[in-house]
Amino acid sequence: MLAAHGCVQSMSRKGDCWDNAAAESFFATLEHELLADADFAGPREAHVAVAAFIDEWYNPERRHSTLGYVSPIAYEQQLRRADRPAKAA
């Protein structure tokens, strides 16, 4: 199933952090940029704030060193352009 969707199963062993590095980086950024000083009235408010953080800043704006210092959305757009067949002249 993973291969059908272009994914590779983790081959890491317990204690190796490399597979989790991107997730851990995201959660550290989320905690530092949004949650450190937040005081949410309830779970719904927290959910809305985290969704906005991801959709309005983290994915479209924040540059990532592992992606060549472009945002995740810009990186995905680059990949899609590279995968398009060249147009005939």
Summary of the structure (lengths in Angstrom):
residues: 89
radius of gyration: 17.2
end to end distance: 38.1
largest distance: 58.9
contacts: 161
relative contact order: 0.07
helix: 58%
strand: 2%
